[in-house]
Amino acid sequence: MSNRNFSVHSREYIMVMHEEEIRAKINQLRGWIEQDRRQNGDVQELEVEHCYLTEEMQVRQARKRAHEEYLFNNPRLFEEN
């Protein structure tokens, strides 16, 4: 168990977090993981939280790319008559 005092978030909560907050937490967790590994600390809980947050960012980026591709491939849907 990590000696860090950090919040474990439910997947439902992560889904509604702002992207800036997710990015900040990913960076913070990455730093803690690296630091704790150097000190031979237990990083499992930190890694799990990092994975959930990273996965959410990947899902959002894929959704954004898919949406942009859809808009690009369907320009007539948004033309005003």
N, C-alpha and C positions, 0 to 999 in steps of 0.2 A: 504494500500500500504506500502511496506517495505521501510524503510529509507536507505536500503543498495544500493550501487551503483554496480550493477552487470548486465551482459549482458544476455538478453534472446536470446536463439539461436533457429533458425528454426529447424524443424525435419530433413530437408535435410542437414543442416550443422552438426547436431549431428551425422548423419549417417557416415560422413567422418572424424570425429574427431579421434585422436589417443586414444587408450584405457587408456593410462596413464593420458591424459588430462581429460578424462571423470571421471576416478577415483578421480583425484584431485578435480575436481569441485563438485562431489558428496560429498566428505568429507567436503569441504569448506561449501557447502550449508547446510549439516547436522549440522555442528557447528553453523552456523548463525541461523538456525531454532530453535535449542535448546536454544541458547542465547536470541533470540527475544521472544520466548515463555515465558521464565522466566521473561522477562520485560514487558509481556503482549502486545507485538508488533504484528502487522499484518504479518503473515507469508505465506499468500496464494500464492503470486507470487513466493516466494522461494520454496514452496512445489510443485508447478506446474513444475518449472524448474527441481527440484530434481526428480520428477516422470518421466519426459521425459528422463533424463539422465540414471536413474535406469532402465527404460524399455529398452533402447538401450543396456545397458550392459547385461541384461537378454537375449535379442535376440541374441547378439553375443555369449554368453556362450552356448545357446541352439544350435546355428548353429555349433559351434566348437565341441560340443558333438556329434551331428548328423554326422558331417564329420568324426570324429574319429571312430565312430561306423561303418560307411560305409567302411572306409579303413580297419578296422579290419575284417569285414564280407566279403570283396572282395579282398583278397590278390593276387589272380591270375591276376587281372586287371593290376597290376604293375610289373609283372614278365617280365624280358627281355628274349627274345627267342634267 
